[in-house]
């Protein structure tokens, strides 16, 4: 560890192990944001809404090009001679088994989103009502697939795959690869600032580096808090289905408190114990739930549907990724969905990438890129194909006619969290089986929340401790419980939408940092012996 590195963390006292300036700045900004939002929720929401609308309406092309640039860089590196470079010393061995590694990166990165959007998003794109005030799927409309049939269903799944496929994951790959390379091979701090070392040298230990790392901290806090608040509504809906519990604010706040406590305990126990064990548990329960959906659904139809949709996506992934909507309706849809997703992936990339880097010491560059880019994308294709495919099949074959199964109606009304349980209810005539599947889904929501939150807490404290992979436990407790408190306060004040909008807006400066990280990584790799 360099002297410059040591000087940026306190060697004793209350802040021992942390960068005092960054820690105070992070707490101060989060506190100011929460107080300002609670003071006037409507004004805060309107202000962030205007900022987000300006970004989406003016810089949509920039987000599209940034995501495409990160994907191109990842593919280029995986196929190049640099793929043999090991992320660490030449004799370094991976710290975790391949299964544990993939389980942790998958659970930390997307977990909850796979359940929250697994039914709602494909059904939204399948619908053609324009209930949201803009086309549900302009890509399908441009292709002439305007009626509720199997052709439109394939287009719906193709767009879903675009938003959950290689484009989004490439942002995680790039950040994680930069941090693992500079942290484990170049012995720099395991923080975002290190990726800029080839460009600005030791100035990464000054204000520029602090600002870059603080962007990652804010993305982590706001991203986790938003997910906790939004996901609590789906878990509350599950408890209502299972036990008749009132899904109101009291239940949701109690869920946030319980999950935050469990996540904090997991973060305190470390990566090798709590986070690894919970992540492996997630994969096991996910496979079981996935198997139920596959076996209870139209098996042969689902396999054909997934193969067709995945093939369409893979064949058209590049032109779809570069597509920029033209016209008010399609542009409104792209801003609400595609640009929202690119902003969401980019805003999460710093803290998810940091965690992925933390668990990837000893792997080769090529193994890292393929593992983080290809494997999760493949799992997402299967997951959305089976879950969303079941819901679409129910609507295609509804007894009252196409589109009358009731799932589309829930999505049109914005009840995304209820769409999952409605699909489960319509898949089986056996009440006990539907109850068991709903229980599995609700339990999985909770454990996925815990793994996302505990890994996020670990990353926040790692960034504030200048890359220490084992940050002080007392600060893990402070930030773990603090993020839960932020989510609960904003939920009670009806300010989660403002928080979500702020997180998407924060993706703009992060996307600029991503481009500099690409330049720094390529420059350093070119000089690597």
N, C-alpha and C positions, 0 to 999 in steps of 0.2 A: 504493500500500500504506500503510495507516494506521500511526501510531506504535505503537498497541496491538498490531497484527499483528507489527511488527518486533520488539517486546520479547519475544514469545513464542518466537522462534527464536534460537539462538546465532549471534552475528556472527563468531565465530572459535573456534579451538581444535578439539578432537576432535569436538565435536558441531555444528560449523558447518553451518548450514542446517536443523537439526532442533530440535524442542522437547525440551530435555534431560530435563525431568521426565517427559514422556510416553514418550520413548524408553526411559528406565530402567524406568518402571512396566510398559511392555509386555513388555520382556525378562524382568523379574522375575516377572510373573504367569505367562507362558508357561513359564519354567523351573520355577517351583514346581509348576505343574500337571503337567508331564512327570515331575518327580521323585516327586511324590506318587502318580501313577498307576503308575509303574514299581515303586515301593517295595511297593505292595500292589494289584495289578491287580484282584483280586476285590473288595476293599473299596471301591476307587474306583468300579468298575463298579456295585456295589450301591448306593452312595450316589447317584450320578448317575441310576441307574435309578429309585430311589425318588422323586427330585426330578422326573424326567420323567413318571413315572406320576401323581404328584400334579397336575402341570400339565395333563396330558392328561385326567385324570379330573375335574378341578375347573374348569379354565378353557378347556375345549374351545370353549364358546360364545364366549369372548372372542377366540380365534384366528379363529373363523369370522366374527364381526362385524368384526374388524380387516381381514381380507382383503376382505370385501365393501365396507367403507367406502373402502378404497384404490381398488378398482375403480370404485365410484360416482364418486369424486372425479375420477379420470382421464377418465372418459367425460364428466362434466359440464364439465370444463375444455376438452376437445377440441371440444365442441359450442358453447361459449360465445364471446362476443366476445373473451375473452382469448386465443383460439387464434391471433390475428394477432401477438401479442407475440413479438419475436425474442429468442432467448437470447444476448444480447450487445448491442453497439451497433446502432443502427438500420441502419447500412450494413455490418454484419458479414456476411461470406460464409462458408459452411461450409468447414471445414478439409479435409474428406475427401469424396471422391465418395460418392454414395448407396450404391453397391455395396460399397465399402470400409467404410463406416460400418456397414451392416447385417451384413457379414461379421464385423467385429470384435465387435459387441455380441452376436451370436448365438454365436460361438465362445467368448467369455469367459463368457457367462451359463449355457449349458446343455450345450454340447458333449458331454462324456463321458457325461452322464446319458442322452442320447438313444440311445447304443449299449448302455449297461449295462442299461437298463430296456426297450429297444425290443421285445424278445421276452418277457422274464420278466414284466413287469407285465400286459400284455393276457392272457397265458396264465394267470397267477394268477387274474385275475378271471373268466376263462372256465371254469376248473376249478370243480368243485362238491364236492370231497372233504372240505373242512374240515380238511385235514391240518395246518394251522397252529393248530388248536384253536378257531377261530371261522369264521363263514361267509366264503367267498372273495369273495362279492359280494352283500351284503344288499340292495342296490338292485335287482339283477336278481331276487333271491328274492321281494321284495315285489311285483314286477310279475308274478310267476308264471313267470318264465323260469328254471326250475330244472334242465332237462335240457341236455346238451351238444349244442346245435343252433345254427343260424345266428342265431336270435333272441337267445340268451344271448350269442353272440359280439358282436352289436351293443351290448348292454348293457355288455359287458366293455370295448369300445373307448370307449364313452361315458364311463365312469368314468375311463379313462386320459386322455381329453381334458380332463376336469375338472381333473385334477392337473397337467397340462402346458399348460393353456390360459390364458385371460385373467386368471383370478383370481391365479395365481402371478406372472405377468408384471407385474401392476399394482403390486406392491410395488417391483419394479425401476424401473418408470416413475416412481412417486412420488418415490423417493429421487433418481433421476437428474435429474428435472425440478427439484426443489428446489435441488440443488447447481448445476445449470447456470444456473438463473435467478438465484440469489443470487451465484454466483461470477462469471458473465460479464456480467450486467446490473447488479447492485448492487455489483460490485467487492469482494465479501467473499471470504474464503478458500474454496477449493474443498474444504470439509470439511462434515461433518454439522452441526456447531455453527452454521453460518451460517444454516440454516433456522429456527433459534430466535431470530434477531435481532429480528424484529418483536415477539416476546413478552418477551424479557429484555434487549434492547439490548446494550451493551458487556460485559455479564457473560458473554457467550459466550466471552470470552477468559480466563475464570477457571476454577475447578474444575468448574463445571457443563459447560462446553464440553469440557474435557479428558476428563471421564467419558464423554460422548456419543461422542467420537471414539475413545476406547479401546475402547468396545463394538464399534465397527466394525472396529478392528484385530484384536481377539480373534476376531470372527466370520470375518474373512479368514484368519487363521492356522489356526484350527481347521477351517474349512471346506475350505481347500486341502489341509491335511494329511490330513484324512479321505478326501477324494477321491483323493489320491495313493495312500494305502494300499489303499483298496477297489478302485480301478481297476487297480492293479498286479496284482491277482489275475486280472483278466480278460485283461490283456495276457500274463501268464504262461501262461494257458490257451491263448491264441492261439499263443504260441511252441511250446507242447507239440503243438498240432495241426499246425503248420507244420514244425517241425524235431525234434520229440521231446524238447525241452528239459524238464528236470524243473521243474514249476511251483511248486516249494517256496519257502521263505523266502529262500534265497540269490538265486534268480532275481528275486524280487519286490523285494528290497532293491537289487539291481543296477539294476533298472528305475527305481526311485525316484531313485537317484543320477544315472543318465543323464538322466532327464527334468528333474530339478532343475537340473542343470548347463546343459542346453540352454535351459530357461526363464530362468535367470539371465542368460545371454548375450543372450537375446532382450530381456529387460527392460532390460539395460544399453544395448542399441542404440536403444531408444526406441520410441515408438508408430509413427512414420512408416516405420520400417524393419522390424525383426523382427516386432513384433506384427501389423502390417498385412499383411505378406507371408504369414506363416503362416496368418492368418485367411482370406485369399483362397484359399490352397492348400487349406485345410480345406473350403471350400465347393465347390471343383472336385472333389476326391476324393469328397466326400459325394454330389454329384450323380451321379458315375460309379457308385458303389456302389448308390445308390438306383435308378438305371436298370437295373442288373443284377437287383436284386430284383423290379423291376416287369416286366421282359421275360421273366425265367425263371419267374415266378409265373403264376397264373391271371389274366391281364391284365383281361379283361372283368369277372370276379368281383370283383377288387380295386377297380376303379373304382366299381362299384355298391356294394360294401361300404363304401368310404370315404365316398361321397356319403350313404348312409343313416346311417352312424354320426355323421358330422359334422353332418348335419341334425338328428339327435336331440339331439346335444350343444348346438348353438346354440339350439334351441327350448327346451331344459330347463336351460340353464346357470344362470339366476337361481335357480330353486327348488332345484336341486342344490347351489348354492353356499351357500344358507341352511339346508340340511337338517342336522339334528342327530339322531343315532341314538338310538333308544330300546330298551332291553333290553341285557343283558350281552353277547350275541353280536355284534349290530350295533355296539354301542359299542366293543367290543374291536377290531373291524375298523376303525372310523373313527379310533380313536386310533392304531392301527398304521400306517395309510395316509394318510388325509386330513389329520388333525392333524399327523402327522409331516411331510407335504409342506408344509403351511402354515408350520410351524416352520422347515423347511429353507429355503423361499423367503424368509421374513422374516429369518432369520439371515444369509443371503447378501446380502440387499438393500443393506446399507450399502456393502460393498466393490464389488459389481457395479454398483450405481447410481452410485458415484463414478467408476468407469471409463467407464460410458456417458456421464456428464456430461462427462468429460474429452475425449471425442471428438465432442461435439455442439455445440460453439460455432457460432453463426451460424444455426442452424435455428430455425424458428418453433415455438412451443409446440404447435400442432396437428400439425405435421409430426413433432415428437418423439414425442408421445403415440401417434399412429397408427403411426409407424415401429417403436417399441419394443413396442407392445401387439399390433397386428394382424398385422404381417408374421411375426414369430417364431412366433406362435400358429398361423398358417396353415401354416407350414413344419412345425411339430410335428404338426399334424393329418395332413398327407401322410406324414410320416416314420413315425409310429407306425401309421398305416393300412396302409402298404405292408409294413413289417417285421412288425408284429404280425399283420397280415392273412394274410401268407404262413404264419406258424407256425400260426395257427388253422385255415387251410384244410388244412394238412397233417394236423392232428389230426382234422378233420371227415371227411377222406377217406382215413384210414389203412387199409391193406390188412387189418389185423387187427380193424378196427372203430373207431368213434369213440373218440378218446382214447388210442390205442395207438401213436402215432408216436414216442413216447419223449421228446418235449419237455416234456410235462406232468410226467412222472416226474422230470425234472431239476429243474424248478421246485419240485415238492413236496418234494424233498430239499434245497432251499435252494441248489442249484447254478445261481444266476442267470447267472453269467459263462459257463457252458457252454451255455446255451440258445441263444445267438446262433450259435455254431459248429455246434451240432447242427442248427439250421434250415438253415444254409448247406449242410451235408453232405447233407441230404435233398432239397434243391432241384434238384440236378443229378446226372446219372449220370456226367458227365465229371469224373474226379478232378482234372485240371489246372485246370478252371474253378472247382471248389470250393476248391482250394488258392489260386488267384488271388484269389477273393473273400475268403477268410479272411485273406490277406496284406493286402488293402486295408483290411479292418476293423481289423486289429491296428495297421497304420500310422496309420490315422485316430484310433484310441484314443490313440496316442502324441502325435500333433500336437495333438489337442484338449486333451490334458492339458497340453501345453506352453503353449498359448495361455491356458488358464484360470489356470495357475500364474504366467506372466509378467505377465499383466494384474493378478492379485492382488498380486504383489510390488510392482508399480508403485503400486497403490492404497495399500498399507500404508505405503510410504515417503512418498507424497503426503500422507497424513493426518498422519504424524509430522513432516512439514516444513511444517505449517500451510497445506496447499493448493498448494504449489509444483508446477506440472505437470511440472517437470523436476527431481525431487529428486536429491541427490548420488548419483553412481554407486556409490561405495563402500558406501553403505547399501543400495542395491538388491542388491548382491552379498551382503552380510551376511544380509539377510532372505530372499533367494531361496534361498540354501544352507541357512539356518537352518530354514525351513519344511520343506525336504526332510529335514533331520536329525530334526526332530520326528516326521515321518511314519515314518521308518525305525526310530527308537527305539521308538515305540509299537507298530509292527508286530511287531518282535522280541519285545516284552514282552506281546503279545496285548492291547494296551490301546486299539486303535482303536475298539472298540465304546463304551468309556467316553468317548472323545473325541467320537464322533458324538452320543452322548446329551447331552454337555455343550453341544455346539453347538446342539442343538434346545432345550435349557433356556434358553440365552442369548437365544433368540428372544423370550422374555417381556418383558424390559426394552426390547428393540429395538422391539417392537410398541407399547409405550407411547410411545416416542420418535416412531414413525411418526404417531401420532395428533396429537402436538404439532406435527409438521412440517406436517400438513394444515392445522391452524389457522394456523400462521405463514405458509404460502404463500398461503392464501386472504386473509388480512388484508393482506399486502403487495400482492397482485394488485389488490385493491379500491382501493388508493391509487396504483397505477401510472398515470402520466399517459397 
